[in-house]
């Protein structure tokens, strides 16, 4: 691509997703989800995809707080077990494609409270995934183990070994036993930041090299380190 055209495209890129696009994704999930709904991501992590033979690489769950606001709970490589707003979670997951699954019936008040209490009790716990192979518990916890434990806590699932559960096997379990219904798949487009158009040939070459290198490193990190 001509470097002048590339620079122009970068310079005119929007600072964020158009508000209507951002709000559409949030509204689609908010309107269709409930406490206990699951968000499965189809990210770039080749290690998980190869090991599980599945496109799903991550899972999070939704809890509606006392004000009716959807909060997302998950365990992520780096921050560990955390809670964040739905809007913040979707912004962090972009670009990606997420698949929704919803409980076959609404949780009872008691189930919802127990589910939330279990998720809250694990906040701050570090992330770990190596013990997925051994099946033994560790100080850390991975995403599907975290969600599975919460569902076991309210007797919605029975599993022999939560650490061995992957996003793919969790999908298989909740659908095979008809405890969850398959929801919509929602695409989360990339969020671009504006970059000033460089002046001069050397500046353009430097920007192109920097942009290409950063994009490659981010992609490689997603493939290998599941970030």
Backbone as CSV, one residue per row, in Angstrom:
resi,resn,N_x,N_y,N_z,CA_x,CA_y,CA_z,C_x,C_y,C_z
1,UNK,0.841,-1.195,0.000,0.000,0.000,0.000,0.873,1.241,0.000
2,UNK,0.491,2.241,-0.784,1.220,3.498,-0.817,1.299,4.086,0.583
3,UNK,2.515,4.532,0.979,2.715,5.023,2.339,1.881,6.262,2.633
4,UNK,1.646,7.094,1.626,0.822,8.288,1.837,-0.620,7.902,2.149
5,UNK,-1.139,6.907,1.419,-2.505,6.440,1.656,-2.614,5.815,3.033
6,UNK,-1.582,4.989,3.405,-1.576,4.357,4.720,-1.609,5.400,5.823
7,UNK,-0.776,6.430,5.686,-0.729,7.483,6.698,-2.069,8.193,6.797
8,UNK,-2.723,8.401,5.657,-4.014,9.077,5.656,-5.073,8.235,6.356
9,UNK,-5.041,6.911,6.101,-6.004,6.019,6.740,-5.822,6.004,8.247
10,UNK,-4.573,5.964,8.696,-4.289,5.954,10.126,-4.722,7.261,10.763
11,UNK,-4.423,8.356,10.086,-4.737,9.671,10.647,-6.230,9.900,10.774
12,UNK,-7.010,9.302,9.861,-8.447,9.545,9.877,-9.225,8.456,10.599
13,UNK,-8.511,7.472,11.211,-9.192,6.404,11.936,-9.936,6.974,13.134
14,UNK,-11.140,6.478,13.427,-11.909,6.999,14.555,-11.250,6.664,15.880
15,UNK,-11.476,7.527,16.890,-10.868,7.315,18.195,-11.463,6.115,18.894
16,UNK,-12.683,5.735,18.560,-13.326,4.596,19.184,-14.414,4.086,18.259
17,UNK,-15.040,3.003,18.649,-16.163,2.513,17.874,-17.249,3.571,17.830
18,UNK,-17.966,3.696,16.720,-19.090,4.629,16.706,-20.016,4.306,17.866
19,UNK,-20.546,5.334,18.496,-21.353,5.128,19.691,-22.517,4.177,19.442
20,UNK,-23.125,4.277,18.246,-24.255,3.399,17.969,-23.827,1.935,17.914
21,UNK,-22.608,1.671,17.406,-22.109,0.301,17.336,-21.789,-0.227,18.727
22,UNK,-21.139,0.599,19.527,-20.803,0.206,20.889,-22.077,-0.081,21.693
23,UNK,-23.021,0.826,21.617,-24.241,0.673,22.389,-25.087,-0.504,21.901
24,UNK,-25.018,-0.789,20.608,-25.791,-1.904,20.064,-25.342,-3.219,20.678
25,UNK,-24.018,-3.427,20.768,-23.499,-4.661,21.360,-23.883,-4.761,22.831
26,UNK,-23.760,-3.644,23.552,-24.109,-3.632,24.974,-25.593,-3.909,25.156
27,UNK,-26.426,-3.268,24.341,-27.874,-3.447,24.454,-28.294,-4.866,24.099
28,UNK,-27.684,-5.443,23.069,-28.032,-6.802,22.663,-27.770,-7.791,23.788
29,UNK,-26.640,-7.627,24.461,-26.300,-8.533,25.551,-27.162,-8.253,26.775
30,UNK,-27.340,-6.972,27.097,-28.126,-6.609,28.275,-29.568,-7.069,28.147
31,UNK,-30.158,-6.897,26.971,-31.566,-7.238,26.778,-31.814,-8.736,26.788
32,UNK,-30.824,-9.522,26.386,-31.038,-10.967,26.274,-30.482,-11.750,27.451
33,UNK,-29.608,-11.144,28.249,-28.935,-11.889,29.304,-29.631,-11.767,30.650
34,UNK,-29.150,-12.533,31.604,-29.672,-12.555,32.958,-28.547,-12.998,33.881
35,UNK,-28.770,-12.933,35.169,-27.772,-13.444,36.099,-27.507,-14.915,35.786
36,UNK,-26.225,-15.234,35.592,-25.843,-16.594,35.229,-25.538,-16.780,33.759
37,UNK,-25.875,-15.805,32.922,-25.532,-15.903,31.499,-24.019,-15.978,31.341
38,UNK,-23.582,-16.712,30.332,-22.159,-16.913,30.083,-21.752,-16.275,28.771
39,UNK,-20.561,-15.688,28.757,-19.995,-15.075,27.555,-18.740,-15.850,27.176
40,UNK,-18.804,-16.578,26.080,-17.641,-17.323,25.583,-16.974,-16.528,24.471
41,UNK,-15.657,-16.398,24.572,-14.890,-15.651,23.578,-14.201,-16.602,22.614
42,UNK,-14.073,-16.152,21.376,-13.357,-16.907,20.358,-12.094,-16.125,20.000
43,UNK,-11.163,-16.080,20.928,-9.951,-15.290,20.782,-8.882,-15.953,19.938
44,UNK,-7.646,-15.420,20.074,-6.537,-15.857,19.228,-5.656,-16.944,19.845
45,UNK,-5.939,-17.356,21.085,-5.023,-18.253,21.783,-4.934,-19.611,21.098
46,UNK,-3.841,-19.833,20.356,-3.671,-21.080,19.617,-3.495,-22.272,20.539
47,UNK,-2.874,-22.051,21.711,-2.634,-23.151,22.648,-3.957,-23.765,23.092
48,UNK,-4.906,-22.924,23.476,-6.207,-23.419,23.923,-6.967,-24.049,22.765
49,UNK,-6.950,-23.405,21.605,-7.682,-23.931,20.455,-7.136,-25.292,20.029
50,UNK,-5.806,-25.434,20.022,-5.203,-26.698,19.610,-5.473,-27.797,20.627
51,UNK,-5.393,-27.456,21.909,-5.550,-28.459,22.964,-6.992,-28.935,23.074
52,UNK,-7.952,-28.015,22.901,-9.364,-28.363,23.087,-10.092,-28.632,21.776
53,UNK,-9.429,-28.355,20.644,-10.063,-28.516,19.332,-11.385,-27.761,19.287
54,UNK,-11.347,-26.527,19.740,-12.549,-25.702,19.827,-12.179,-24.246,19.589
55,UNK,-13.112,-23.436,19.059,-12.820,-22.014,18.870,-12.879,-21.221,20.166
56,UNK,-13.494,-21.789,21.222,-13.665,-21.049,22.467,-12.377,-21.049,23.291
57,UNK,-11.953,-19.853,23.683,-10.709,-19.724,24.433,-10.890,-19.083,25.807
58,UNK,-12.070,-18.545,26.082,-12.277,-17.850,27.362,-13.761,-17.825,27.688
59,UNK,-14.077,-17.780,28.990,-15.466,-17.691,29.413,-15.580,-16.737,30.597
60,UNK,-16.639,-15.966,30.608,-16.961,-15.059,31.703,-18.441,-15.218,32.004
61,UNK,-18.871,-14.712,33.147,-20.281,-14.813,33.508,-20.815,-13.465,33.956
62,UNK,-22.130,-13.304,33.846,-22.784,-12.032,34.150,-23.595,-12.147,35.437
63,UNK,-23.506,-11.112,36.255,-24.354,-10.963,37.434,-25.002,-9.584,37.351
64,UNK,-26.311,-9.523,37.554,-26.983,-8.228,37.621,-26.987,-7.762,39.075
65,UNK,-26.423,-6.570,39.313,-26.335,-6.078,40.683,-27.687,-5.553,41.159
66,UNK,-27.724,-5.037,42.374,-28.977,-4.583,42.973,-29.607,-3.411,42.221
67,UNK,-28.803,-2.732,41.416,-29.312,-1.604,40.618,-29.688,-2.014,39.196
68,UNK,-29.629,-3.336,38.932,-29.975,-3.823,37.601,-28.885,-3.635,36.572
69,UNK,-27.646,-3.409,37.026,-26.528,-3.195,36.113,-25.752,-4.503,35.918
70,UNK,-25.489,-4.900,34.659,-24.759,-6.148,34.419,-23.268,-6.005,34.730
71,UNK,-22.767,-6.886,35.580,-21.355,-6.937,35.919,-20.786,-8.262,35.429
72,UNK,-19.560,-8.227,34.942,-18.924,-9.413,34.376,-17.820,-9.904,35.311
73,UNK,-17.810,-11.214,35.555,-16.803,-11.861,36.397,-16.027,-12.856,35.539
74,UNK,-14.704,-12.840,35.667,-13.895,-13.835,34.978,-12.530,-13.942,35.634
75,UNK,-11.744,-14.912,35.173,-10.355,-15.040,35.597,-9.498,-14.924,34.357
76,UNK,-8.652,-13.904,34.315,-7.884,-13.582,33.118,-6.393,-13.642,33.401
77,UNK,-5.646,-14.111,32.414,-4.193,-14.141,32.515,-3.677,-12.731,32.775
78,UNK,-3.022,-12.537,33.913,-2.530,-11.217,34.305,-3.248,-10.713,35.532
79,UNK,-4.470,-10.172,35.377,-5.177,-9.624,36.538,-5.757,-10.669,37.470
80,UNK,-5.958,-11.901,37.000,-6.565,-12.921,37.835,-8.074,-12.780,37.881
81,UNK,-8.678,-13.193,38.994,-10.130,-13.133,39.129,-10.550,-11.681,39.362
82,UNK,-11.510,-11.221,38.586,-11.875,-9.808,38.626,-13.360,-9.620,38.346
83,UNK,-13.828,-8.395,38.592,-15.199,-7.995,38.291,-15.133,-6.651,37.576
84,UNK,-15.893,-6.501,36.498,-15.899,-5.245,35.769,-17.247,-5.032,35.097
85,UNK,-17.472,-3.812,34.640,-18.726,-3.527,33.954,-18.760,-4.252,32.615
86,UNK,-19.978,-4.488,32.127,-20.127,-5.135,30.824,-19.469,-4.297,29.739
87,UNK,-19.657,-2.989,29.793,-19.069,-2.106,28.779,-17.544,-2.202,28.802
88,UNK,-16.965,-2.187,30.002,-15.512,-2.294,30.121,-14.999,-3.627,29.623
89,UNK,-15.732,-4.692,29.907,-15.310,-6.019,29.480,-15.325,-6.141,27.959
90,UNK,-16.389,-5.668,27.335,-16.486,-5.763,25.881,-15.416,-4.922,25.192
91,UNK,-15.107,-3.753,25.771,-14.057,-2.906,25.199,-12.713,-3.621,25.255
92,UNK,-12.474,-4.344,26.349,-11.203,-5.056,26.492,-11.124,-6.257,25.566
93,UNK,-12.253,-6.898,25.286,-12.274,-8.088,24.437,-12.172,-7.763,22.950
94,UNK,-12.444,-6.538,22.560,-12.414,-6.149,21.144,-10.990,-6.190,20.602
95,UNK,-10.786,-6.637,19.349,-11.803,-7.229,18.484,-11.963,-8.721,18.780
96,UNK,-13.153,-9.207,18.735,-13.409,-10.607,19.051,-14.819,-10.954,18.617
97,UNK,-15.165,-12.201,18.809,-16.519,-12.659,18.563,-16.940,-13.419,19.807
98,UNK,-18.038,-13.017,20.417,-18.476,-13.659,21.651,-19.781,-14.415,21.420
99,UNK,-19.889,-15.556,22.086,-21.076,-16.401,22.005,-21.758,-16.407,23.368
100,UNK,-23.052,-16.129,23.379,-23.805,-16.077,24.620,-24.536,-17.388,24.875
101,UNK,-24.597,-17.769,26.151,-25.412,-18.890,26.597,-26.189,-18.428,27.823
102,UNK,-27.476,-18.838,27.903,-28.336,-18.359,28.976,-28.932,-19.530,29.755
103,UNK,-29.099,-19.374,31.072,-29.717,-20.445,31.874,-31.073,-20.830,31.299
104,UNK,-31.413,-22.124,31.370,-32.685,-22.596,30.804,-33.871,-21.981,31.528
105,UNK,-33.658,-21.547,32.739,-34.667,-20.824,33.509,-33.937,-19.806,34.371
106,UNK,-34.594,-18.740,34.792,-33.932,-17.760,35.659,-33.501,-18.399,36.982
107,UNK,-32.372,-17.991,37.483,-31.962,-18.439,38.813,-32.994,-17.981,39.844
108,UNK,-33.232,-18.810,40.844,-34.050,-18.345,41.964,-33.250,-17.299,42.730
109,UNK,-33.904,-16.570,43.610,-33.209,-15.554,44.394,-32.086,-16.179,45.201
110,UNK,-32.357,-17.352,45.785,-31.331,-18.032,46.576,-30.163,-18.463,45.697
111,UNK,-30.460,-19.017,44.520,-29.397,-19.447,43.604,-28.558,-18.251,43.165
112,UNK,-29.239,-17.149,42.832,-28.517,-15.960,42.398,-27.601,-15.423,43.475
113,UNK,-28.077,-15.414,44.726,-27.247,-14.924,45.829,-26.054,-15.829,46.077
114,UNK,-26.272,-17.141,46.048,-25.161,-18.085,46.258,-24.150,-18.013,45.129
115,UNK,-24.653,-17.879,43.917,-23.787,-17.770,42.739,-22.910,-16.527,42.854
116,UNK,-23.538,-15.386,43.158,-22.791,-14.137,43.312,-21.799,-14.219,44.467
117,UNK,-22.227,-14.778,45.592,-21.346,-14.862,46.757,-20.104,-15.692,46.460
118,UNK,-20.292,-16.782,45.699,-19.125,-17.606,45.357,-18.182,-16.846,44.433
119,UNK,-18.726,-16.186,43.427,-17.886,-15.416,42.513,-17.143,-14.312,43.257
120,UNK,-17.838,-13.628,44.154,-17.222,-12.553,44.933,-16.116,-13.084,45.834
121,UNK,-16.297,-14.273,46.377,-15.322,-14.827,47.321,-13.974,-15.124,46.678
122,UNK,-13.961,-15.238,45.349,-12.714,-15.570,44.643,-12.019,-14.345,44.061
123,UNK,-12.628,-13.162,44.179,-12.025,-11.962,43.592,-10.619,-11.738,44.136
124,UNK,-9.689,-11.450,43.220,-8.308,-11.225,43.605,-7.446,-12.469,43.551
125,UNK,-8.046,-13.622,43.392,-7.265,-14.855,43.302,-6.462,-14.846,42.001
126,UNK,-5.210,-15.289,42.016,-4.404,-15.238,40.790,-4.887,-16.225,39.733
127,UNK,-4.499,-15.939,38.493,-4.819,-16.807,37.367,-3.768,-17.908,37.270
128,UNK,-4.203,-19.102,36.929,-3.285,-20.213,36.669,-3.981,-21.203,35.751
129,UNK,-3.214,-21.858,34.896,-3.820,-22.818,33.973,-3.020,-24.118,33.867
130,UNK,-1.771,-24.147,34.352,-0.952,-25.354,34.227,-1.594,-26.556,34.906
131,UNK,-2.302,-26.313,36.013,-2.910,-27.426,36.748,-4.092,-28.032,36.000
132,UNK,-4.488,-27.424,34.873,-5.539,-28.006,34.038,-5.117,-29.393,33.565
133,UNK,-3.824,-29.585,33.345,-3.313,-30.861,32.843,-3.323,-31.919,33.938
134,UNK,-2.919,-31.548,35.155,-2.838,-32.514,36.253,-4.198,-32.747,36.912
135,UNK,-5.070,-31.748,36.856,-6.362,-31.871,37.504,-6.342,-31.564,38.981
136,UNK,-5.185,-31.173,39.494,-5.064,-30.853,40.916,-5.292,-29.361,41.134
137,UNK,-5.883,-29.012,42.263,-6.110,-27.612,42.583,-4.785,-26.895,42.821
138,UNK,-4.778,-25.595,42.545,-3.589,-24.783,42.805,-4.023,-23.470,43.423
139,UNK,-3.053,-22.628,43.754,-3.384,-21.316,44.316,-4.139,-20.460,43.307
140,UNK,-3.836,-20.661,42.037,-4.513,-19.911,40.986,-5.710,-20.666,40.432
141,UNK,-6.444,-19.989,39.556,-7.640,-20.594,38.977,-7.837,-20.048,37.564
142,UNK,-8.260,-20.904,36.649,-8.484,-20.432,35.273,-9.966,-20.164,35.039
143,UNK,-10.273,-19.568,33.897,-11.613,-19.019,33.662,-12.727,-20.048,33.752
144,UNK,-12.584,-21.178,33.070,-13.662,-22.161,33.067,-13.766,-22.881,34.409
145,UNK,-12.655,-23.021,35.101,-12.683,-23.597,36.444,-13.472,-22.689,37.387
146,UNK,-13.243,-21.400,37.274,-13.915,-20.398,38.101,-15.428,-20.433,37.897
147,UNK,-15.860,-20.413,36.644,-17.288,-20.426,36.336,-17.909,-21.767,36.710
148,UNK,-17.202,-22.859,36.434,-17.720,-24.188,36.764,-17.942,-24.330,38.259
149,UNK,-16.980,-23.887,39.055,-17.127,-23.974,40.506,-18.370,-23.219,40.991
150,UNK,-18.644,-22.065,40.376,-19.819,-21.281,40.774,-21.111,-22.019,40.429
151,UNK,-21.148,-22.695,39.281,-22.338,-23.448,38.890,-22.506,-24.706,39.737
152,UNK,-21.401,-25.308,40.113,-21.461,-26.467,41.019,-21.989,-26.029,42.385
153,UNK,-21.584,-24.843,42.815,-21.997,-24.318,44.118,-23.527,-24.228,44.235
154,UNK,-24.205,-23.955,43.131,-25.666,-23.824,43.180,-26.363,-25.061,42.597
155,UNK,-25.590,-26.151,42.440,-26.141,-27.441,41.994,-26.706,-27.407,40.580
156,UNK,-26.149,-26.565,39.742,-26.546,-26.564,38.333,-25.663,-27.499,37.507
157,UNK,-24.520,-27.848,38.030,-23.613,-28.772,37.359,-23.031,-29.737,38.386
158,UNK,-22.659,-30.905,37.900,-21.902,-31.860,38.710,-20.706,-32.282,37.877
159,UNK,-19.517,-32.055,38.383,-18.292,-32.406,37.662,-17.339,-33.132,38.598
160,UNK,-16.518,-33.983,38.029,-15.553,-34.729,38.824,-14.302,-33.926,39.124
161,UNK,-13.949,-33.015,38.191,-12.682,-32.301,38.350,-12.772,-30.951,37.642
162,UNK,-13.116,-29.912,38.383,-13.268,-28.576,37.792,-12.004,-28.069,37.105
163,UNK,-10.790,-28.308,37.662,-9.584,-27.811,36.994,-9.411,-28.342,35.573
164,UNK,-9.997,-29.508,35.268,-9.844,-30.090,33.939,-10.879,-29.571,32.945
165,UNK,-11.804,-28.760,33.423,-12.833,-28.217,32.531,-12.242,-27.083,31.695
166,UNK,-12.450,-27.132,30.397,-12.011,-26.083,29.478,-13.245,-25.324,29.003
167,UNK,-13.063,-24.162,28.363,-14.232,-23.489,27.782,-15.028,-24.405,26.861
168,UNK,-14.328,-25.218,26.077,-15.014,-26.117,25.142,-15.812,-27.182,25.869
169,UNK,-15.229,-27.812,26.891,-15.943,-28.868,27.605,-17.076,-28.295,28.451
170,UNK,-16.936,-27.041,28.890,-18.024,-26.402,29.626,-19.223,-26.186,28.706
171,UNK,-18.964,-25.716,27.475,-20.044,-25.564,26.492,-20.726,-26.905,26.250
172,UNK,-19.921,-27.947,26.080,-20.482,-29.277,25.836,-21.353,-29.725,27.014
173,UNK,-20.869,-29.472,28.233,-21.607,-29.910,29.411,-22.938,-29.201,29.582
174,UNK,-22.941,-27.873,29.420,-24.175,-27.116,29.667,-25.206,-27.305,28.568
175,UNK,-24.749,-27.656,27.357,-25.696,-27.872,26.258,-26.157,-29.328,26.199
176,UNK,-25.246,-30.257,26.416,-25.607,-31.676,26.380,-26.639,-32.007,27.443
177,UNK,-26.480,-31.427,28.610,-27.399,-31.695,29.715,-28.545,-30.677,29.783
178,UNK,-28.624,-29.826,28.768,-29.745,-28.880,28.615,-29.972,-28.003,29.833
179,UNK,-28.884,-27.533,30.432,-29.031,-26.587,31.542,-28.892,-25.144,31.064
180,UNK,-28.384,-24.978,29.844,-28.258,-23.644,29.242,-28.776,-23.683,27.813
181,UNK,-29.289,-22.564,27.373,-29.719,-22.396,25.986,-28.702,-21.546,25.229
182,UNK,-28.488,-21.866,23.966,-27.545,-21.117,23.136,-28.151,-19.778,22.742
183,UNK,-27.382,-18.717,22.969,-27.825,-17.382,22.611,-27.167,-16.891,21.331
184,UNK,-27.096,-15.592,21.203,-26.581,-14.984,19.979,-25.064,-14.923,19.967
185,UNK,-24.518,-14.839,18.769,-23.099,-14.560,18.570,-22.972,-13.095,18.184
186,UNK,-22.114,-12.377,18.886,-21.977,-10.934,18.662,-20.527,-10.600,18.335
187,UNK,-20.335,-9.879,17.254,-18.992,-9.474,16.835,-18.627,-8.148,17.492
188,UNK,-17.408,-8.098,18.028,-16.905,-6.879,18.654,-15.788,-6.328,17.765
189,UNK,-16.064,-5.269,17.005,-15.053,-4.712,16.090,-13.890,-4.098,16.841
190,UNK,-12.814,-3.885,16.120,-11.608,-3.300,16.702,-11.835,-1.829,17.034
191,UNK,-11.182,-1.383,18.118,-11.205,0.024,18.496,-9.884,0.651,18.061
192,UNK,-9.954,1.667,17.233,-8.757,2.319,16.714,-8.549,3.667,17.377
193,UNK,-7.304,4.009,17.600,-6.957,5.303,18.178,-6.361,6.200,17.095
194,UNK,-6.637,7.492,17.117,-6.103,8.385,16.092,-4.601,8.571,16.234
195,UNK,-3.925,8.558,15.107,-2.478,8.772,15.094,-2.183,9.909,14.125
196,UNK,-1.474,10.935,14.564,-1.177,12.066,13.666,-0.437,11.606,12.421
197,UNK,-0.784,12.213,11.289,-0.111,11.879,10.045,1.345,12.336,10.107
198,UNK,2.312,11.452,9.843,3.725,11.833,9.905,4.109,12.743,8.738
199,UNK,5.136,13.532,8.956,5.647,14.405,7.910,7.023,13.917,7.482
200,UNK,7.219,13.796,6.190,8.511,13.366,5.677,8.570,11.860,5.477
201,UNK,9.424,11.457,4.532,9.532,10.047,4.162,10.043,9.197,5.313
202,UNK,11.057,9.654,6.026,11.629,8.881,7.134,10.603,8.670,8.252
203,UNK,9.838,9.719,8.520,8.817,9.608,9.561,7.749,8.598,9.166
204,UNK,7.371,8.612,7.888,6.356,7.662,7.430,6.868,6.232,7.510
205,UNK,8.123,6.036,7.073,8.707,4.696,7.140,8.791,4.204,8.581
206,UNK,9.174,5.093,9.496,9.276,4.725,10.906,7.898,4.352,11.464
207,UNK,6.870,5.125,11.116,5.522,4.840,11.597,5.022,3.502,11.067
208,UNK,5.269,3.254,9.762,4.828,1.990,9.180,5.512,0.808,9.857
209,UNK,6.822,0.928,10.106,7.572,-0.143,10.762,7.074,-0.361,12.198
210,UNK,6.867,0.736,12.906,6.394,0.655,14.292,5.003,0.031,14.348
211,UNK,4.114,0.486,13.451,2.747,-0.034,13.443,2.725,-1.521,13.142
212,UNK,3.513,-1.929,12.161,3.571,-3.335,11.776,4.140,-4.191,12.907
213,UNK,5.225,-3.716,13.546,5.875,-4.477,14.610,4.953,-4.632,15.821
214,UNK,4.300,-3.542,16.220,3.396,-3.590,17.369,2.233,-4.544,17.099
215,UNK,1.664,-4.461,15.898,0.541,-5.329,15.548,0.964,-6.789,15.563
216,UNK,2.161,-7.077,15.047,2.660,-8.457,15.023,2.888,-8.976,16.431
217,UNK,3.502,-8.153,17.290,3.789,-8.577,18.669,2.504,-8.825,19.448
218,UNK,1.491,-7.972,19.249,0.220,-8.160,19.931,-0.460,-9.448,19.461
219,UNK,-0.383,-9.715,18.157,-0.982,-10.931,17.618,-0.260,-12.163,18.148
220,UNK,1.075,-12.104,18.174,1.878,-13.220,18.656,1.601,-13.482,20.134
221,UNK,1.451,-12.408,20.897,1.153,-12.546,22.320,-0.178,-13.245,22.529
222,UNK,-1.168,-12.915,21.679,-2.461,-13.568,21.781,-2.387,-15.046,21.435
223,UNK,-1.604,-15.384,20.418,-1.472,-16.776,20.002,-0.768,-17.636,21.049
224,UNK,0.376,-17.132,21.512,1.253,-17.952,22.364,0.925,-17.804,23.838
225,UNK,0.731,-16.564,24.300,0.558,-16.341,25.736,-0.909,-16.160,26.134
226,UNK,-1.823,-16.263,25.182,-3.263,-16.198,25.458,-3.644,-14.891,26.128
227,UNK,-3.060,-13.780,25.679,-3.378,-12.489,26.262,-4.291,-11.698,25.338
